Amino acid sequence: MTLSSLPCVVVAGGAGYIGSHMVRMLSECGYHAVVVDNLATGHAEAARDATFRQGDIGDAAFMEPLLREFRPQCVMHFAAASLVGESMTAPARYWRNNLVQTLGLLDTMLACDIRQFIFSSTAAVYGNPVEVPITEQHPQRPINPYGNSKLAVETALQDYARAYGLRSITLRYFNAAGAHPDGTLGERHEPETHLIPLVLQVASGRRAFISRFGSDFPTPDGSCVRDYIHVQDLCTAHLLALKKLEEGAVTAVYNLGNGNGHSVNEVIEAARRVTGHPIPLRDDPRREGDPPVLVADATRARQDLGWIPQYPDIEQIIAHAWQWEQKGMGHG
């Protein structure tokens, strides 16, 4: 079977952490994945054998010929800037990259008559939760520019659906974590800000200690509680969303999480068990904008998409990430 005979999906940000896992899954499931990435934070080798084009998604002169060449049935968007702290100090980057570039992409898609879109959003659109677990109906009051920029795109997608017939599925992630079970693909950020890879860098000797930002939260053990979801389970949800759009689904929004909260302390303890290393801990002050608890209610995704996480166990998530860290694949 030739690539041109396979259904095509353009994966914006396909050289990044979640995008590269998505590209692999699409290829394994009979799709031709075309990666578009400007490599601001991605790594070209993560896209492996996929068709790769380097450029900005908001550049119509770059995107329009590409979309006309490959005629994708759908575009998946993983190309956002996503560091909450950085968004507080550099909001211009977040508004330009996450909103302006995305609107440019949507307009180019419409010009090419491509009207199926899957958007990576975030629990940051909810802000400080007023109830936990968080459903899709929870008030959306972001407390940082990152969350604001994602919510702005969500709002635009609702308007584009009504006015232009652009059908989209938005997936609000909680805490993406883990690595491919075969150990050949994983998380690789510079700088790294996510708890699980940072803890594992301590276990492997690349860091001296792990910082715990706040130990006096109103939680059972005083540390922040988060809902960690395996990157493979995230990708499965995108695949199910793609099938849903293929069947004619209307624009919708879904939370993605396991519905189980794990505190920072519990994650560190689980990592000690998985790795057999002591993992020294240092207490640091709270970070601005850290809610005490973020846990998803993903009932809607389970019911509408038929999504069932395969790797909900925190130790398994950590074990897959540890396999990647031990290979030294995430370095540099």
ZASETI-713929 format. One line per field, with one value per residue: residue number from 1; residue in one letter; x, y, z of N, C-alpha, C in turn. Coordinates in steps of 0.05 Angstrom, whole numbers, plus 32768, in hexadecimal, padded with zeros to 4 digits. Layout:
i <- [NUM|...] $
aa <- [A|...] $
n_c1 <- [X|...] $
n_c2 <- [Y|...] $
n_c3 <- [Z|...] $
ca_c1 <- [X|...] $
ca_c2 <- [Y|...] $
ca_c3 <- [Z|...] $
c_c1 <- [X|...] $
c_c2 <- [Y|...] $
c_c3 <- [Z|...] $
END
This chain:
i <- [1|2|3|4|5|6|7|8|9|10|11|12|13|14|15|16|17|18|19|20|21|22|23|24|25|26|27|28|29|30|31|32|33|34|35|36|37|38|39|40|41|42|43|44|45|46|47|48|49|50|51|52|53|54|55|56|57|58|59|60|61|62|63|64|65|66|67|68|69|70|71|72|73|74|75|76|77|78|79|80|81|82|83|84|85|86|87|88|89|90|91|92|93|94|95|96|97|98|99|100|101|102|103|104|105|106|107|108|109|110|111|112|113|114|115|116|117|118|119|120|121|122|123|124|125|126|127|128|129|130|131|132|133|134|135|136|137|138|139|140|141|142|143|144|145|146|147|148|149|150|151|152|153|154|155|156|157|158|159|160|161|162|163|164|165|166|167|168|169|170|171|172|173|174|175|176|177|178|179|180|181|182|183|184|185|186|187|188|189|190|191|192|193|194|195|196|197|198|199|200|201|202|203|204|205|206|207|208|209|210|211|212|213|214|215|216|217|218|219|220|221|222|223|224|225|226|227|228|229|230|231|232|233|234|235|236|237|238|239|240|241|242|243|244|245|246|247|248|249|250|251|252|253|254|255|256|257|258|259|260|261|262|263|264|265|266|267|268|269|270|271|272|273|274|275|276|277|278|279|280|281|282|283|284|285|286|287|288|289|290|291|292|293|294|295|296|297|298|299|300|301|302|303|304|305|306|307|308|309|310|311|312|313|314|315|316|317|318|319|320|321|322|323|324|325|326|327|328|329|330|331|332] $
aa <- [M|T|L|S|S|L|P|C|V|V|V|A|G|G|A|G|Y|I|G|S|H|M|V|R|M|L|S|E|C|G|Y|H|A|V|V|V|D|N|L|A|T|G|H|A|E|A|A|R|D|A|T|F|R|Q|G|D|I|G|D|A|A|F|M|E|P|L|L|R|E|F|R|P|Q|C|V|M|H|F|A|A|A|S|L|V|G|E|S|M|T|A|P|A|R|Y|W|R|N|N|L|V|Q|T|L|G|L|L|D|T|M|L|A|C|D|I|R|Q|F|I|F|S|S|T|A|A|V|Y|G|N|P|V|E|V|P|I|T|E|Q|H|P|Q|R|P|I|N|P|Y|G|N|S|K|L|A|V|E|T|A|L|Q|D|Y|A|R|A|Y|G|L|R|S|I|T|L|R|Y|F|N|A|A|G|A|H|P|D|G|T|L|G|E|R|H|E|P|E|T|H|L|I|P|L|V|L|Q|V|A|S|G|R|R|A|F|I|S|R|F|G|S|D|F|P|T|P|D|G|S|C|V|R|D|Y|I|H|V|Q|D|L|C|T|A|H|L|L|A|L|K|K|L|E|E|G|A|V|T|A|V|Y|N|L|G|N|G|N|G|H|S|V|N|E|V|I|E|A|A|R|R|V|T|G|H|P|I|P|L|R|D|D|P|R|R|E|G|D|P|P|V|L|V|A|D|A|T|R|A|R|Q|D|L|G|W|I|P|Q|Y|P|D|I|E|Q|I|I|A|H|A|W|Q|W|E|Q|K|G|M|G|H|G] $
n_c1 <- [8011|800C|8024|8005|7FD4|7FBF|7F95|7FA0|7FBE|7FCF|7FFF|8009|8040|8057|808A|8092|8089|8054|803E|8062|805B|8026|802B|8047|801F|7FF5|800D|8014|7FDF|7FCC|7FCB|7FE4|8011|8021|8053|8056|8080|80A2|80CF|80DC|80D8|80D5|80F1|8110|811F|80FC|80CE|80DA|80CF|80A7|8085|80A1|809D|80BC|80A7|807D|803C|8019|8027|800F|8023|8046|8026|7FF8|8006|8019|7FEC|7FCC|7FEA|7FEA|7FB6|7F9A|7F6C|7F63|7F7D|7FAA|7FBA|7FF2|8014|8020|803D|804C|8059|8048|805F|8083|805F|804A|8072|807F|8052|8045|805D|803D|8009|8012|8027|8003|7FCF|7FCD|7FEB|7FCF|7F9C|7FAB|7FB8|7F86|7F69|7F84|7F7A|7F43|7F43|7F57|7F2F|7F2D|7F12|7F13|7F2B|7F57|7F63|7F95|7F88|7F86|7F86|7F90|7F6C|7F44|7F54|7F58|7F3B|7EF6|7EDA|7EE8|7EEB|7EF9|7ECB|7EB8|7E95|7EA5|7EB4|7EDA|7F11|7F48|7F8A|7FB9|7FE2|7FEB|7FBF|7F97|7FA1|7F98|7F61|7F4C|7F54|7F33|7F01|7F00|7EFD|7EC9|7EAC|7EBF|7EAA|7E73|7E6F|7E8E|7E8B|7EB6|7ECA|7EDC|7F01|7F11|7F42|7F4C|7F83|7F9C|7FD1|8001|802B|8060|807C|8089|8076|809C|80CC|80E5|80D7|80C9|80C4|80E1|80F7|8113|811B|810E|80D0|80A9|808F|8097|80C1|80EA|80F0|8104|8133|8150|8153|8174|81A3|81AC|819A|819E|8176|812E|8100|80CC|8096|8079|805B|8030|7FFC|7FB4|7FAB|7FAA|7FE1|7FFB|8016|8011|7FDC|7FD3|7FB8|7FD1|7FDE|7FEA|8013|8009|7FD4|7FBD|7FC6|7FA8|7F75|7F74|7F75|7F43|7F23|7F2D|7F15|7EE1|7ED7|7EDC|7EAD|7E89|7E81|7E6D|7E89|7EAC|7EBF|7EEE|7F05|7F44|7F5C|7F6E|7F4E|7F62|7F85|7FC9|7FF7|8030|8054|8044|8051|8089|8095|8082|80A6|80D5|80CB|80C7|80F9|811F|8141|8157|8146|814D|812C|8118|80FB|80D9|80BF|8078|8060|8049|8005|7FFA|7FC9|7FAC|7F95|7F8A|7F61|7F44|7F01|7EF2|7EC7|7EA6|7EC7|7ED1|7E9D|7E8A|7EB5|7EC6|7EF4|7F26|7F55|7F94|7FC1|7FBB|7FD6|8001|8035|8041|8041|806D|8094|8099|80AC|80DC|80F8|8103|8122|814E|8166|817E|8168|814B|816D|818C] $
n_c2 <- [7FE8|802C|806B|8095|807F|8078|8091|80D4|80FA|8138|814A|817A|8193|8162|8150|8155|8143|8128|812A|810B|80D8|80D2|80D3|80A3|807E|8089|8079|8043|8034|8037|8068|80A0|80C8|810B|8134|8174|81A5|81D9|81D1|81ED|81DB|81A6|8166|8151|811B|80FF|80FA|80D2|80A3|80BE|80E8|8127|816D|81AB|81E6|821F|821B|8244|825E|826D|826A|8240|8217|8210|81FA|81C9|81B1|81AD|8189|8159|8151|8147|8123|8136|8164|8161|8183|8190|81B9|81E1|8214|8205|820E|8220|8244|8261|8279|82A0|82C6|82D0|82DF|82F0|82CD|82A0|82B0|82BC|828C|8264|8276|829C|8282|8252|8263|8275|8244|822A|824B|8242|820C|820E|822A|8202|81DE|81B9|819D|8183|817E|8173|8186|8193|81A3|81BB|81AF|81DE|8204|8207|8220|8231|81FB|81F5|81CA|8185|8142|8162|8175|817D|81A7|81C8|820A|8235|8255|826B|8273|8284|829B|8270|824C|8271|827A|8249|8241|826A|8257|822B|8245|8260|8233|8220|824A|8247|8216|8220|8249|8239|8202|81E4|81AB|8197|8174|817F|8171|8170|816C|814F|8141|812F|80F6|80C5|8094|8075|8031|800E|8026|8047|807B|80B9|80EB|812B|8162|81A4|81DB|81A5|819F|8180|8156|811C|810C|812C|8119|80E6|80F3|8101|80CF|80B5|80CF|80FE|812D|814D|814F|814E|8183|8196|81BC|81DD|81C6|81CB|81C9|81C5|818B|8142|8133|8163|8171|8183|8168|8141|812A|80F7|80E2|80AF|80B7|8096|8089|80BB|80C2|8098|80AB|80D7|80BB|80A1|80CE|80E0|80B7|80C1|80F3|80E4|80C8|80F0|8111|8147|8187|8183|817D|815E|8145|8128|80FB|80D0|80D1|80C7|80E3|80F3|8104|8130|811B|80E5|80D7|80DC|80B5|8087|8087|807D|8048|802F|8039|802D|8051|8084|80BB|80F7|812E|8172|81AA|81DF|8222|822D|822F|8264|8262|822C|81FE|81DB|81A7|8181|815B|8130|8127|80F9|80E2|80EE|80E7|80B1|809C|80B4|80AE|807C|8073|8053|8056|8035|8033|8044|8041|805F|804D|802E|8055|8073|804B|8042|8075|8074|804C|8065|8091|8076|8063|808F|80AD|80DB|8104|8143] $
n_c3 <- [8000|7FEE|8009|7FF7|7FF0|8022|8057|806A|809E|80B7|80E6|8110|8133|8139|8144|8178|81BF|81CC|8199|8179|818C|817C|8144|813B|814C|8128|80F8|8102|8101|80CE|80B5|808E|80A9|80AA|80BE|80D9|80EF|8112|812D|815B|818F|8186|816D|8135|812B|814A|812D|810C|80DA|80C0|8090|808B|8096|809E|80BD|80CA|80E6|80E1|80B3|8078|8044|8047|805C|803B|8007|801A|8033|8006|7FE8|8007|8017|804B|8075|80A6|80D7|810C|8147|816B|8177|819D|81C9|820C|8242|8281|82A7|8286|8265|8285|8288|8254|8232|81FE|81DA|81E2|81D4|819E|8188|8199|818F|8162|8139|8136|8125|80F3|80DB|80DC|80B9|808A|8083|8079|8049|8029|802B|8056|808C|80BE|80FF|8135|8176|81A6|81E5|8229|8271|8288|8277|829B|82C9|830F|8330|8340|834D|8356|833D|82FD|82CD|8287|8287|82AF|82C9|829E|82AB|82A0|82BF|82AC|8274|8250|8257|824A|8214|81FD|8208|81EA|81B6|81B8|81BC|818B|816A|8174|815C|8127|8119|8118|80F1|80C4|80BE|80D1|80EF|812E|8162|81A3|81D2|8215|8238|8275|829E|8274|826D|8273|8243|8203|8205|81EF|81F7|81D3|81C8|81E6|821B|8211|8221|821F|8245|8275|8295|82AB|82DE|82E3|82BD|82D2|8307|82FA|82E1|830E|8326|8301|8307|82ED|8303|8343|8369|8374|836E|8399|8390|83BD|83F8|8416|8404|8401|8403|840B|8418|8416|83E8|83A1|8379|8340|8301|82DE|829D|826E|8236|8209|8211|820B|81D4|81BE|81CA|81A6|8176|8178|8178|8145|8127|8136|811F|80EA|80E5|80E4|8111|813B|8150|818D|81D3|81FE|823D|8250|827A|82B1|82DC|830D|8342|8351|8382|8386|83AA|83AA|8375|8376|839C|8381|8356|8371|8380|834D|8335|835B|8372|83A1|839A|83AC|83CD|83C9|83EA|83CE|83C3|83B5|8371|8348|8336|833A|8342|837A|8371|8337|8315|82E5|82CC|82A0|8289|825D|8230|8233|822C|81FA|81D5|81DE|81FA|821E|824E|824A|8269|82A2|82D3|8301|830D|82E1|82B9|82CA|82C7|8290|8280|829B|8282|8252|8265|827A|824D|823B|8215|8218|8220|8215] $
ca_c1 <- [8000|801C|801C|7FF1|7FBA|7FB7|7F8A|7FB6|7FBA|7FE5|8004|8018|804E|805B|80A5|8093|8085|803B|803B|8072|804D|800F|8034|804C|8006|7FE7|801A|800E|7FC2|7FC5|7FC9|7FFC|8015|8034|805B|805D|808B|80B7|80E6|80E2|80DC|80D5|810A|810A|8122|80E5|80BA|80E3|80CC|808F|8089|80A7|80A1|80C2|809C|8069|8020|800B|8032|7FFE|8033|8051|8011|7FE4|8010|801B|7FD1|7FC2|7FF9|7FE4|7F99|7F94|7F50|7F62|7F96|7FAD|7FCA|8002|802A|801E|804F|803C|8065|8037|8070|808D|8049|8046|8087|8082|8037|8043|8063|8027|7FF2|8019|802B|7FED|7FB6|7FCF|7FF4|7FB9|7F88|7FB5|7FB5|7F69|7F61|7F90|7F6A|7F29|7F49|7F5C|7F17|7F33|7F00|7F14|7F41|7F58|7F73|7F9F|7F85|7F93|7F77|7F95|7F56|7F31|7F5E|7F56|7F22|7EE2|7ED1|7EF9|7EF8|7EF1|7EBD|7EBB|7E84|7EB2|7EBA|7EF4|7F1C|7F66|7F99|7FD3|7FDF|7FE9|7FA3|7F87|7FA5|7F8A|7F45|7F46|7F52|7F1A|7EEB|7F01|7EF4|7EAC|7EA3|7EC5|7E97|7E59|7E70|7E9C|7E89|7ECE|7EC3|7EF4|7F00|7F25|7F48|7F59|7F95|7FA5|7FEE|800D|8043|8068|808B|807F|807D|80B4|80E4|80F3|80CC|80C2|80C3|80FB|80F4|8129|8120|80F9|80C0|8095|8098|80A1|80DD|80FD|80F6|8114|814E|815E|8159|818A|81BB|81B0|8193|81A5|815E|8116|80F4|80B0|808E|8063|8054|801B|7FE3|7F9D|7FA8|7FB0|7FFC|8006|8022|7FFE|7FD1|7FCE|7FAE|7FE5|7FD2|7FFF|8014|7FFC|7FB7|7FB5|7FC6|7F91|7F5E|7F74|7F6D|7F26|7F17|7F2F|7F00|7EC8|7ED4|7ED8|7E91|7E78|7E7C|7E6D|7E9D|7EA8|7ED6|7EF0|7F1B|7F53|7F6A|7F67|7F3C|7F71|7F99|7FE1|8005|804D|8061|803E|8060|80A5|8097|807F|80BF|80E9|80C6|80CC|8116|8131|8153|814B|813A|814C|8116|811C|80E3|80DB|80A5|8064|8061|8031|7FF2|7FF8|7FB2|7FB3|7F8C|7F7F|7F5A|7F30|7EEB|7EF4|7EB0|7E9B|7ED9|7ECC|7E83|7E87|7ECA|7ECD|7F10|7F2D|7F73|7FA1|7FD7|7FB4|7FE5|8017|804F|8047|8048|8088|80A6|809E|80BD|80F6|8105|810D|8137|8166|8174|818C|815D|813F|8182|8194] $
ca_c2 <- [8000|8044|8080|80A7|8072|8078|80AA|80E6|810C|814A|814C|8192|818D|8145|8149|8159|812C|811A|8128|80F6|80BF|80D1|80CC|8086|8070|808C|8068|8027|802F|8038|8084|80AE|80DF|811F|8144|8190|81AE|81EC|81C7|8200|81CA|818A|815A|8145|80FE|80F3|80F4|80B9|809E|80CC|80FF|813E|8187|81BE|8200|822A|8214|825D|8269|8263|8264|8226|8202|820B|81E6|81AF|81A6|81A5|8172|8141|814F|8138|8124|8143|816F|8160|819A|818D|81CB|81F8|8219|81F9|8211|8233|8259|8272|8289|82B7|82DA|82D5|82D9|82F6|82B4|828D|82B9|82BA|8271|8252|8280|82A8|826D|823F|826F|8274|8228|8225|8259|8234|81F3|8215|8231|81E9|81CE|81A4|81A6|8173|8188|8169|819B|818D|81B8|81B6|81B4|81FA|8216|8207|8231|8224|81EC|81FA|81B0|8170|8144|8177|816D|8190|81BE|81D8|8225|8238|826E|8266|8285|828A|829F|8257|8244|8284|8277|8230|8246|827B|8246|821B|8257|8263|821A|8220|825E|823D|8201|822C|825A|822D|81E5|81D6|8199|8192|8168|818B|815E|817E|815A|8155|8140|811B|80EA|80AB|8091|805E|8018|8000|8035|8055|8095|80C3|8107|8137|817F|81B5|81CC|8193|81AB|816D|8149|8100|810A|8139|8105|80D0|80FE|80FE|80B2|80AC|80DD|8117|8142|8146|814C|8157|8198|8195|81D8|81E0|81AE|81D3|81CB|81B8|8170|812F|8134|817E|8176|8185|814F|8143|8112|80F0|80D1|80A4|80C3|8084|808B|80D4|80BE|8087|80BD|80E6|80A8|809D|80E7|80E0|80A5|80CE|8108|80D6|80C0|8108|811D|8165|8193|817B|8181|8148|8143|810F|80F5|80B6|80D4|80C1|80F7|80EA|811B|8131|8108|80CA|80D2|80D8|809A|8073|8087|806F|802C|8026|803C|8023|8066|8093|80D4|810D|8142|818D|81BA|81FA|8230|8228|823E|8273|8256|820F|81F6|81C4|818E|8180|813F|8131|8115|80F3|80D1|80F4|80DA|8094|8096|80BC|80A5|8060|8075|8045|8057|801B|8035|8057|803E|8072|803F|8026|806D|807A|8036|8047|808C|806C|803D|807A|80A0|8064|8061|80A8|80B7|80F5|8117|8156] $
ca_c3 <- [8000|7FED|801C|7FEB|7FF1|803D|8061|8073|80B4|80BD|8103|8117|814C|8139|814D|8195|81D1|81C7|817C|816D|8193|816B|8129|813B|814E|810F|80E4|8109|80FE|80B2|80AA|8085|80BA|80A0|80D5|80D4|8109|810D|813D|8171|81A6|817D|8164|811B|812B|8158|8118|8100|80BD|80B6|807E|809C|808A|80B2|80B8|80DE|80DF|80DA|809A|8063|802C|804C|8062|8026|7FF4|8028|8036|7FEB|7FDF|8016|801B|8064|807D|80C0|80E2|8129|8150|8184|8173|81AF|81DF|8221|825D|8290|82B2|8271|825A|8297|8283|8237|8227|81E1|81CC|81E5|81C3|8182|8180|819E|8183|8147|8127|8133|8114|80D8|80D2|80D7|80A1|8073|8080|806C|802D|801C|8030|8069|80A1|80D6|810F|8151|8184|81C1|81F9|8243|828A|8290|8270|82B2|82DF|8329|832F|8355|8355|834C|8323|82EB|82B5|8271|828D|82C4|82C0|8292|82B4|82A1|82D0|829F|8257|8241|8258|823B|81F7|81F5|8209|81D3|819E|81BC|81B6|816E|815D|8175|8149|810D|8114|8111|80D9|80AD|80BD|80D9|8105|813E|817C|81B5|81E8|822B|8247|8290|829E|8263|8279|8269|822A|81F4|8213|81E5|8200|81BD|81C5|8200|8220|820D|8220|8229|825E|827E|82AB|82B4|82F7|82E1|82B2|82E5|831C|82EE|82DD|8328|832A|82EF|830D|82DD|8315|835F|837A|8368|837D|839E|8392|83CF|8407|8429|83F5|840F|83F8|8421|8421|8414|83CD|838B|836E|8323|82F2|82CA|8288|825D|821B|81F6|8214|81FD|81B7|81B8|81C9|818D|8161|817B|816F|8128|811D|813B|810A|80D1|80E5|80E2|812B|813D|8161|81A9|81E5|8211|8250|8250|8293|82BC|82F3|8326|8349|8360|838C|8380|83BC|83A0|835C|837D|83A9|836C|8347|8381|837D|8332|832D|8370|837A|83B7|8390|83C0|83C9|83D5|83EB|83C3|83C5|83A1|8358|8342|8323|833E|8351|838C|8366|831C|830E|82D0|82C7|8283|8283|8242|821C|8235|8220|81DE|81C4|81E4|8203|8237|8252|824D|827C|82B7|82EB|8303|830D|82C5|82AB|82D2|82BD|8273|827E|82A6|826D|823F|8272|827D|8232|8235|81FC|821C|8226|8200] $
c_c1 <- [8012|8012|8005|7FD5|7FAF|7FA9|7F9F|7FAC|7FD3|7FE7|8016|8026|8055|8078|80A8|808C|806B|8038|804A|8066|8034|8016|8039|8032|7FF6|7FF3|8014|7FF1|7FB9|7FC0|7FE5|7FFE|8029|803A|8062|8067|80A1|80D0|80EE|80E7|80DC|80F0|8103|810B|810B|80CF|80C1|80DE|80B5|8098|808C|80AA|80A6|80B7|8088|804D|8011|8013|8022|800E|8041|803B|7FFF|7FEE|8011|8000|7FC5|7FD0|7FEF|7FC6|7F91|7F76|7F4D|7F7D|7F94|7FC1|7FD7|8017|802A|8038|8040|8047|8056|8048|807A|8077|8043|805A|8089|8067|8035|8049|804B|800F|7FF9|801A|8011|7FD3|7FBB|7FD7|7FDE|7FA3|7F91|7FB2|7F98|7F60|7F6C|7F81|7F50|7F2D|7F4D|7F45|7F1D|7F25|7EFE|7F2E|7F40|7F6D|7F7B|7F9B|7F8F|7F80|7F7B|7F7E|7F42|7F3A|7F5D|7F3B|7F10|7ED6|7EE3|7EEA|7EEA|7EE3|7EC1|7EAA|7E8F|7EB7|7ED7|7EFE|7F3A|7F73|7FB5|7FCF|7FDD|7FCC|7F91|7F89|7F98|7F6C|7F3C|7F43|7F38|7F01|7EE9|7EF6|7ED5|7EA0|7EA7|7EB2|7E7D|7E5A|7E7B|7E99|7EA3|7EC8|7EDD|7EED|7F17|7F29|7F58|7F69|7F98|7FC4|7FF8|8027|8049|8077|8080|8088|8095|80CE|80F2|80EA|80C3|80C3|80DF|80F8|810D|811E|8109|80EA|80AD|80A0|80A5|80BD|80F2|8104|8108|8130|815E|8166|8171|81A3|81C0|81A8|8198|818C|8146|810A|80D6|80A6|8075|805C|803E|8000|7FCD|7F97|7FB0|7FCD|800A|8013|800C|7FF5|7FCA|7FC5|7FC1|7FDA|7FE9|7FFC|8006|7FDE|7FAD|7FB3|7FAF|7F77|7F5D|7F6C|7F4F|7F17|7F17|7F19|7EE5|7EC2|7ECF|7EBA|7E7E|7E72|7E7D|7E83|7E97|7EC2|7ED6|7F08|7F29|7F63|7F60|7F52|7F48|7F86|7FB0|7FF0|8022|805B|805D|804E|807D|80A8|8094|8099|80D5|80E5|80CE|80EA|8129|8145|8146|813D|8137|8138|811E|8102|80E9|80C0|8092|8069|8047|801F|7FF0|7FDE|7FB9|7FAC|7F81|7F7A|7F42|7F19|7EEA|7EDD|7EA6|7EAD|7ED5|7EB2|7E82|7E9C|7ED0|7EEA|7F14|7F4B|7F7E|7FB7|7FD1|7FC6|7FFE|8032|8055|804F|8065|809C|80AD|80B0|80D9|8106|8112|8124|8151|8175|8183|8180|8152|8154|8187|817D] $
c_c2 <- [8019|8058|8090|809A|8071|8092|80BA|80F7|811E|814E|8164|818F|8170|813C|814E|8140|811C|8116|8110|80DA|80BB|80C8|80AE|8076|8072|807A|804B|8020|8035|8054|808D|80C7|80F2|8133|8161|819B|81C3|81E6|81DB|81F0|81AC|8180|814A|8126|80F0|80EC|80DB|80B8|80AE|80E1|8118|8158|819C|81DA|8207|8224|822D|826A|825D|825B|8249|8210|81FC|81F7|81CA|81A2|819D|818C|8158|813C|813F|8139|8133|814F|816C|8175|8194|81A3|81E3|81FB|8213|81FB|8227|824A|826C|8283|82A2|82CE|82E1|82D0|82DE|82DD|82A1|8296|82B6|829D|8261|825C|8289|8293|8259|824A|8270|8259|8222|8232|824C|821A|81F9|821C|8218|81D5|81B5|81AD|8192|8179|817C|817B|8191|81A5|81AE|81BC|81D1|820D|8219|821B|8222|8215|81F4|81E0|819B|8155|8159|816C|8182|81A9|81D0|81F5|8226|8254|826B|827B|828B|828D|8285|824D|8256|8280|825E|8233|8258|826B|8235|822C|825B|824A|8217|8233|8254|8226|820C|823A|824B|820F|81D6|81C6|8193|8183|8173|8177|816E|816B|8163|8151|8129|8111|80D0|80AC|8079|8045|800A|800F|8045|8072|809F|80E1|8113|8155|818D|81D1|81B9|81A0|8197|815B|812D|80FF|8117|8126|80EF|80DA|80FE|80E1|80A9|80BC|80F7|8130|8139|8141|8154|816D|8192|81B2|81DB|81C6|81B4|81D8|81BE|819D|815C|8130|814F|8185|8176|8169|8153|8128|810C|80DC|80C9|80B0|80B1|8085|80A5|80D0|80AC|8098|80CE|80D4|80A4|80B7|80E9|80CF|80B3|80E4|80FB|80CE|80D8|8116|813B|816D|818C|817E|816A|814C|8128|810E|80DA|80B8|80CD|80D7|80EB|8103|811A|811D|80EB|80C3|80CC|80BC|8084|8071|8079|8051|8021|8025|802F|8037|8078|80AD|80E9|8122|815C|819C|81D6|8207|8228|8239|824D|8263|8238|8208|81DE|81A9|8192|8163|8140|811E|8111|80E1|80D4|80E6|80BC|808C|809C|80B0|8088|805E|8066|8046|803B|801B|8049|8057|8050|8065|8036|803E|8074|8065|803B|8060|8086|805D|8050|8089|808F|8061|807A|80B6|80D4|810B|812A|815E] $
c_c3 <- [8000|8001|8011|7FEC|800E|8045|806F|808B|80B7|80DB|8108|8132|814F|8140|816B|81A4|81C9|81A9|8170|8174|8181|814E|8127|813B|8134|80F9|80E8|8103|80E1|80A7|80A0|8096|80AD|80B6|80CB|80EF|8102|811D|8153|818A|819E|8173|814B|811C|8139|8144|8109|80E2|80B0|80A2|808F|808C|80A0|80AB|80CD|80D4|80D7|80C1|8082|804A|802E|804E|804B|8011|8000|802A|801B|7FE0|7FEC|801A|8034|8069|8097|80C7|8100|8132|816B|8185|8185|81C0|81F8|823D|826C|829A|829D|8266|826C|8291|8266|8229|8209|81D1|81CC|81D4|81A6|8179|8182|8192|8166|8132|8121|8122|80F7|80CB|80CB|80BD|8088|806E|8071|804F|801C|801F|8041|8083|80B9|80E5|812B|8160|81A0|81D2|8214|825A|8293|8289|8288|82C8|82FA|832B|8346|835D|8348|8350|8311|82D2|82A0|8276|82A3|82B9|82B4|8298|82B6|82B3|82C5|8281|8246|8240|8248|821D|81ED|81F4|81F2|81BA|81A1|81B4|8198|8160|815E|815F|812C|8105|810A|80F5|80C0|80AB|80C3|80F2|8115|8158|818C|81CC|81FD|823C|8264|828F|828D|826E|826C|824E|821C|8202|8209|81EA|81EB|81B8|81E0|8202|821E|820A|822B|822D|8265|8295|82B7|82CB|82F2|82D4|82C4|82FC|8312|82E8|82F7|832C|8318|82F4|82FE|82ED|8331|8370|8369|837A|8381|83A3|83A3|83DD|841B|841A|8405|8402|840E|842A|841E|83F9|83B8|8381|8351|8318|82DC|82B6|8274|8241|8206|81F8|8209|81DF|81AE|81B7|81B0|8175|8161|8172|8151|811B|8120|8126|80EF|80CE|80E5|80FC|812A|8150|817F|81B8|81F9|8224|824C|8269|829D|82D2|830E|832B|8358|8368|8383|8391|83B2|8387|8363|838A|8394|835B|8356|837F|8362|832C|8342|8379|838F|83AF|83A5|83B8|83D6|83D4|83E1|83C5|83AF|8388|8354|832F|8325|834E|8363|837F|834A|8315|82FA|82D5|82A9|827B|8266|822D|821C|8227|8203|81CC|81C8|81EE|821E|823B|8257|8262|8292|82D0|82EC|8302|82F0|82B4|82B1|82C7|82A0|8270|8288|8291|8259|824C|8274|8262|822B|821D|81FF|8221|820F|81EF] $
END
